[in-house]
């Protein structure tokens, strides 16, 4: 039996939804030809009422079309080669969607989803390495999901894709060919912002972006040293339900934030601020980068690796 890849299991979940969802348009540049958007769209299927459409190179139009269909009650998704190209449609994401929210009844919305690739594999150059999905969530005030494990991806696609409203579901280029991460979800918030994977009373590990595999490895290393962890993945959802995180942080009193993005402003900062405002007493160790050096904007390895030794020192174990 051939094991599923990271991207293969995501496409499988998309197809399960499009199989019976009724009319839906899936579109993108080379979505049904050539490289199938660098493999992002390989194997996509729709039902007899749906359509897969190859379109030209104009992201501003692509997003405008999707928002327009959503306003009219239709369902669509655009598949995009890299998150960097989403900048070309930012006016639509922010200003057009703000207008829609101000003057259109939300109960009449159809569904619009953007599936971009985050080029996080390195050696791609300055136009293919933005890795800042949280910034789009902040600017547009929309939910941005980063699909990591098999189960969290299945839940997010099942509950959010072809559902009323507008959201972004990011995929990791670095992980495309990697085996799917089969890790069981213990619990999750109703808004699909927070997923919990394991329980322990010694430290809370909170993963952002595509760092869940790093979090799993860190949790195993700590377990081998006698330290048991609560392990979470957190999506970029404004005004998210943080109750699962709050309970964990109050109990363990030690929090490690793992964020492989290049965003200068971090969603982990929001977590710390909100918990501090409720007078929670805990220690925090941030593992991440805020932007990058000048050299990092060129062709570079671009792989964030957590400082595992720092975590062992933080929890008092060598």
TORTIKOL-264175 format. One record per residue (C-alpha): residue in one letter; x, y, z. Coordinates in Angstrom, 3 decimals, m for minus. Example, Ala and Ser with C-alpha at 12.3 -4.5 7.8 and 13.67 -1.06 7.14 Angstrom:
% TORTIKOL-264175
{'A',{12.300,m4.500,7.800}}
{'S',{13.670,m1.060,7.140}}
END
This chain:
% TORTIKOL-264175
{'X',{0.000,0.000,0.000}}
{'X',{1.391,3.375,m1.050}}
{'X',{1.306,5.940,1.745}}
{'X',{m0.413,9.243,1.039}}
{'X',{1.573,12.415,0.613}}
{'X',{0.858,15.686,2.365}}
{'X',{m0.638,17.293,m0.749}}
{'X',{m2.317,14.077,m1.891}}
{'X',{m4.402,13.803,1.254}}
{'X',{m5.446,17.470,0.992}}
{'X',{m6.639,16.978,m2.594}}
{'X',{m8.474,13.859,m1.458}}
{'X',{m10.366,15.897,1.139}}
{'X',{m11.211,18.599,m1.420}}
{'X',{m12.570,15.946,m3.799}}
{'X',{m14.700,14.404,m1.047}}
{'X',{m16.373,17.794,m0.619}}
{'X',{m16.789,18.609,m4.325}}
{'X',{m18.237,15.160,m5.011}}
{'X',{m21.663,16.104,m3.663}}
{'X',{m21.637,19.875,m3.038}}
{'X',{m23.562,20.859,m6.162}}
{'X',{m22.435,23.650,m8.523}}
{'X',{m18.882,24.760,m7.786}}
{'X',{m16.178,26.413,m9.885}}
{'X',{m12.514,25.516,m9.335}}
{'X',{m10.169,27.751,m11.310}}
{'X',{m6.557,28.804,m11.616}}
{'X',{m3.615,29.228,m13.978}}
{'X',{m2.801,25.814,m15.501}}
{'X',{m5.177,24.154,m13.067}}
{'X',{m5.884,21.317,m15.496}}
{'X',{m2.733,21.192,m17.601}}
{'X',{1.057,21.224,m17.435}}
{'X',{2.330,21.089,m13.869}}
{'X',{m1.209,21.419,m12.437}}
{'X',{m0.067,24.494,m10.485}}
{'X',{3.144,22.829,m9.319}}
{'X',{1.138,19.798,m8.211}}
{'X',{m1.344,21.716,m6.063}}
{'X',{m4.253,20.889,m8.391}}
{'X',{m3.203,17.422,m9.586}}
{'X',{m6.127,15.027,m9.214}}
{'X',{m8.841,17.627,m8.576}}
{'X',{m12.375,16.472,m9.407}}
{'X',{m15.840,18.015,m9.373}}
{'X',{m19.376,16.660,m9.639}}
{'X',{m21.427,16.888,m12.833}}
{'X',{m22.746,20.333,m11.848}}
{'X',{m19.255,21.690,m11.183}}
{'X',{m16.469,22.890,m13.460}}
{'X',{m12.681,23.115,m13.461}}
{'X',{m11.537,26.149,m15.458}}
{'X',{m8.064,27.172,m16.638}}
{'X',{m7.681,30.982,m16.500}}
{'X',{m5.052,33.550,m17.428}}
{'X',{m2.515,35.449,m15.368}}
{'X',{m4.474,38.109,m13.446}}
{'X',{m4.844,37.557,m9.713}}
{'X',{m6.739,40.815,m9.158}}
{'X',{m9.448,39.543,m11.513}}
{'X',{m9.383,36.029,m10.078}}
{'X',{m10.205,37.260,m6.584}}
{'X',{m12.783,39.742,m7.862}}
{'X',{m14.578,36.947,m9.721}}
{'X',{m14.620,34.754,m6.627}}
{'X',{m15.988,37.526,m4.421}}
{'X',{m18.580,38.401,m7.050}}
{'X',{m19.772,34.807,m7.262}}
{'X',{m19.925,34.659,m3.470}}
{'X',{m22.114,37.801,m3.396}}
{'X',{m24.433,36.124,m5.907}}
{'X',{m24.706,32.978,m3.785}}
{'X',{m22.332,30.881,m5.879}}
{'X',{m19.478,28.633,m4.770}}
{'X',{m15.923,28.860,m6.091}}
{'X',{m12.259,28.332,m5.242}}
{'X',{m9.123,29.691,m6.885}}
{'X',{m5.903,27.672,m6.707}}
{'X',{m2.775,29.833,m6.734}}
{'X',{0.851,28.908,m7.374}}
{'X',{2.305,30.958,m4.540}}
{'X',{1.252,33.172,m1.677}}
{'X',{3.363,35.988,m3.162}}
{'X',{0.850,36.321,m6.036}}
{'X',{m1.915,36.978,m3.527}}
{'X',{m0.409,40.450,m3.085}}
{'X',{m1.639,41.241,m6.596}}
{'X',{m5.218,40.722,m5.436}}
{'X',{m4.891,42.425,m2.068}}
{'X',{m7.091,45.385,m3.048}}
{'X',{m9.952,42.975,m3.699}}
{'X',{m9.308,41.000,m0.516}}
{'X',{m9.296,44.090,1.683}}
{'X',{m11.267,46.920,0.072}}
{'X',{m13.770,45.017,m2.072}}
{'X',{m14.514,42.554,0.709}}
{'X',{m14.891,45.420,3.208}}
{'X',{m17.514,46.945,0.895}}
{'X',{m19.292,43.599,0.580}}
{'X',{m19.373,43.165,4.361}}
{'X',{m20.693,46.690,4.819}}
{'X',{m23.591,46.546,2.369}}
{'X',{m24.461,42.888,1.611}}
{'X',{m26.502,40.600,3.886}}
{'X',{m24.168,37.860,5.113}}
{'X',{m26.983,35.318,5.082}}
{'X',{m27.015,35.467,1.287}}
{'X',{m23.297,34.721,0.816}}
{'X',{m22.085,31.819,m1.226}}
{'X',{m18.568,30.477,m0.729}}
{'X',{m15.151,31.640,m1.917}}
{'X',{m11.889,29.948,m0.941}}
{'X',{m8.319,30.716,m1.991}}
{'X',{m5.836,27.816,m1.998}}
{'X',{m2.288,29.256,m2.295}}
{'X',{1.076,27.524,m2.020}}
{'X',{3.452,28.986,0.546}}
{'X',{6.923,28.687,m1.050}}
{'X',{8.780,27.681,2.099}}
{'X',{11.174,25.112,0.618}}
{'X',{14.012,27.599,0.108}}
{'X',{16.252,28.508,m2.828}}
{'X',{13.371,30.268,m4.614}}
{'X',{14.408,33.930,m4.545}}
{'X',{12.650,37.116,m3.436}}
{'X',{9.407,36.670,m5.431}}
{'X',{8.664,33.179,m4.160}}
{'X',{9.221,33.238,m0.426}}
{'X',{6.813,35.580,1.350}}
{'X',{5.781,33.020,4.042}}
{'X',{3.578,35.500,5.925}}
{'X',{0.070,34.088,5.839}}
{'X',{m0.842,35.746,9.143}}
{'X',{m0.347,39.185,7.604}}
{'X',{m3.137,38.509,5.100}}
{'X',{m5.441,37.460,7.943}}
{'X',{m4.633,40.729,9.699}}
{'X',{m4.988,43.034,6.681}}
{'X',{m8.206,41.513,5.345}}
{'X',{m9.625,40.418,8.726}}
{'X',{m10.405,36.962,7.362}}
{'X',{m9.675,33.418,8.473}}
{'X',{m6.425,31.990,7.085}}
{'X',{m5.813,28.306,7.686}}
{'X',{m2.452,26.532,7.332}}
{'X',{m3.083,22.858,6.603}}
{'X',{m0.660,20.641,8.525}}
{'X',{m1.777,17.164,9.604}}
{'X',{m4.178,14.748,7.917}}
{'X',{m6.935,15.183,10.486}}
{'X',{m6.819,18.964,10.932}}
{'X',{m6.774,19.366,7.124}}
{'X',{m9.755,17.017,6.799}}
{'X',{m11.728,18.925,9.430}}
{'X',{m10.942,22.368,7.999}}
{'X',{m11.746,21.362,4.411}}
{'X',{m14.921,19.532,5.419}}
{'X',{m16.237,22.344,7.632}}
{'X',{m14.957,25.442,5.780}}
{'X',{m14.612,24.646,2.059}}
{'X',{m17.799,25.318,0.004}}
{'X',{m19.335,26.868,3.105}}
{'X',{m20.717,30.430,3.262}}
{'X',{m18.071,33.150,3.424}}
{'X',{m14.512,33.903,2.371}}
{'X',{m11.318,32.301,3.628}}
{'X',{m7.785,31.244,2.638}}
{'X',{m6.373,27.711,3.004}}
{'X',{m2.583,27.656,2.695}}
{'X',{m0.442,24.678,1.736}}
{'X',{3.296,24.170,2.279}}
{'X',{5.474,23.670,m0.803}}
{'X',{8.193,22.165,1.396}}
{'X',{5.859,19.376,2.489}}
{'X',{4.212,18.524,m0.846}}
{'X',{6.008,15.210,m1.332}}
{'X',{6.368,14.361,2.354}}
{'X',{4.268,11.578,3.897}}
{'X',{0.983,12.811,5.310}}
{'X',{1.238,13.627,9.008}}
{'X',{m1.168,11.165,10.615}}
{'X',{m1.576,12.551,14.115}}
{'X',{m4.880,12.322,15.944}}
{'X',{m6.693,15.490,16.990}}
{'X',{m7.746,15.287,20.641}}
{'X',{m9.961,18.364,20.483}}
{'X',{m10.428,21.590,18.557}}
{'X',{m12.220,24.912,18.854}}
{'X',{m15.541,25.339,17.065}}
{'X',{m14.064,28.020,14.781}}
{'X',{m11.284,25.596,13.706}}
{'X',{m8.628,28.018,14.906}}
{'X',{m7.099,25.779,17.588}}
{'X',{m6.285,22.067,17.309}}
{'X',{m4.953,20.037,20.231}}
{'X',{m2.951,16.841,19.552}}
{'X',{m1.522,15.628,22.856}}
{'X',{m1.803,16.322,26.564}}
{'X',{0.732,16.896,29.307}}
{'X',{1.034,19.025,32.418}}
{'X',{4.607,20.308,32.105}}
{'X',{4.662,22.687,29.116}}
{'X',{2.372,24.037,26.380}}
{'X',{3.706,23.869,22.800}}
{'X',{1.872,26.170,20.378}}
{'X',{2.646,25.801,16.648}}
{'X',{1.869,28.373,13.963}}
{'X',{2.211,28.237,10.177}}
{'X',{3.609,24.885,9.073}}
{'X',{5.602,24.114,12.215}}
{'X',{3.434,21.289,13.558}}
{'X',{5.964,18.624,12.511}}
{'X',{8.613,20.551,14.444}}
{'X',{6.250,20.620,17.407}}
{'X',{5.690,16.868,17.203}}
{'X',{9.445,16.259,17.172}}
{'X',{9.955,18.636,20.075}}
{'X',{7.193,16.947,22.080}}
{'X',{8.852,13.562,21.522}}
{'X',{12.256,14.879,22.581}}
{'X',{10.774,16.366,25.733}}
{'X',{8.882,13.165,26.482}}
{'X',{12.122,11.219,26.275}}
{'X',{13.497,13.619,28.892}}
{'X',{10.501,13.081,31.156}}
{'X',{8.608,16.255,30.174}}
{'X',{4.989,15.887,29.030}}
{'X',{3.505,18.491,26.679}}
{'X',{0.211,19.912,25.570}}
{'X',{0.650,20.265,21.793}}
{'X',{m1.404,22.676,19.675}}
{'X',{m1.578,23.963,16.112}}
{'X',{m3.177,27.407,15.764}}
{'X',{m4.549,28.867,12.541}}
{'X',{m4.620,32.586,11.765}}
{'X',{m8.216,33.333,12.737}}
{'X',{m8.972,36.865,13.977}}
{'X',{m10.919,36.974,17.253}}
{'X',{m10.390,33.234,17.685}}
{'X',{m11.679,31.086,20.524}}
{'X',{m8.643,30.715,22.818}}
{'X',{m10.296,28.756,25.623}}
{'X',{m8.336,25.543,24.944}}
{'X',{m5.073,27.488,24.937}}
{'X',{m5.985,29.497,28.021}}
{'X',{m6.769,26.362,30.033}}
{'X',{m3.473,24.773,29.016}}
{'X',{m1.296,27.822,29.689}}
{'X',{m2.882,28.389,33.093}}
{'X',{m2.204,24.755,33.995}}
{'X',{1.358,24.265,32.690}}
{'X',{2.516,27.872,33.306}}
{'X',{5.188,27.440,30.613}}
{'X',{4.517,28.217,26.928}}
{'X',{6.699,27.642,23.871}}
{'X',{5.607,29.464,20.697}}
{'X',{6.871,27.861,17.460}}
{'X',{6.317,29.979,14.332}}
{'X',{8.120,29.273,11.049}}
{'X',{6.667,32.308,9.235}}
{'X',{8.538,35.503,8.374}}
{'X',{5.858,37.828,9.713}}
{'X',{7.162,40.593,11.937}}
{'X',{3.897,40.779,13.880}}
{'X',{3.021,37.344,15.287}}
{'X',{m0.304,35.796,16.269}}
{'X',{1.554,34.322,19.237}}
{'X',{1.924,37.876,20.532}}
{'X',{m1.876,38.138,20.593}}
{'X',{m2.109,34.958,22.645}}
{'X',{0.385,36.221,25.213}}
{'X',{m1.267,39.658,25.431}}
{'X',{m4.762,38.250,25.935}}
{'X',{m3.654,35.779,28.559}}
{'X',{m1.631,38.436,30.404}}
{'X',{m4.687,40.702,30.402}}
{'X',{m6.525,37.997,32.348}}
{'X',{m3.713,37.934,34.933}}
{'X',{m2.430,34.489,33.970}}
{'X',{1.057,33.906,35.331}}
{'X',{3.283,31.946,32.961}}
{'X',{6.692,32.007,31.270}}
{'X',{7.069,32.254,27.489}}
{'X',{9.771,31.074,25.091}}
{'X',{9.256,32.328,21.497}}
{'X',{10.900,30.256,18.759}}
{'X',{10.633,32.028,15.433}}
{'X',{11.931,34.797,13.241}}
{'X',{10.625,38.311,12.692}}
{'X',{11.278,39.080,9.061}}
{'X',{14.752,38.026,7.981}}
{'X',{18.192,39.444,7.293}}
{'X',{19.018,41.182,4.002}}
{'X',{20.722,37.991,2.805}}
{'X',{17.564,36.028,3.524}}
{'X',{15.617,37.844,0.823}}
{'X',{17.775,36.348,m1.926}}
{'X',{18.216,32.718,m2.909}}
{'X',{18.765,31.013,0.441}}
{'X',{18.013,27.808,2.325}}
{'X',{15.143,29.522,4.137}}
{'X',{14.378,26.652,6.525}}
{'X',{13.407,27.595,10.048}}
{'X',{14.720,25.114,12.621}}
{'X',{13.618,25.469,16.258}}
{'X',{16.275,25.706,18.948}}
{'X',{15.538,22.447,20.741}}
{'X',{18.268,22.980,23.319}}
{'X',{16.719,26.312,24.302}}
{'X',{13.461,24.514,25.019}}
{'X',{15.168,21.892,27.173}}
{'X',{16.797,24.685,29.185}}
{'X',{13.468,26.525,29.407}}
{'X',{11.719,23.525,30.960}}
{'X',{14.719,22.752,33.171}}
{'X',{15.811,19.540,31.481}}
{'X',{19.071,18.846,29.598}}
END
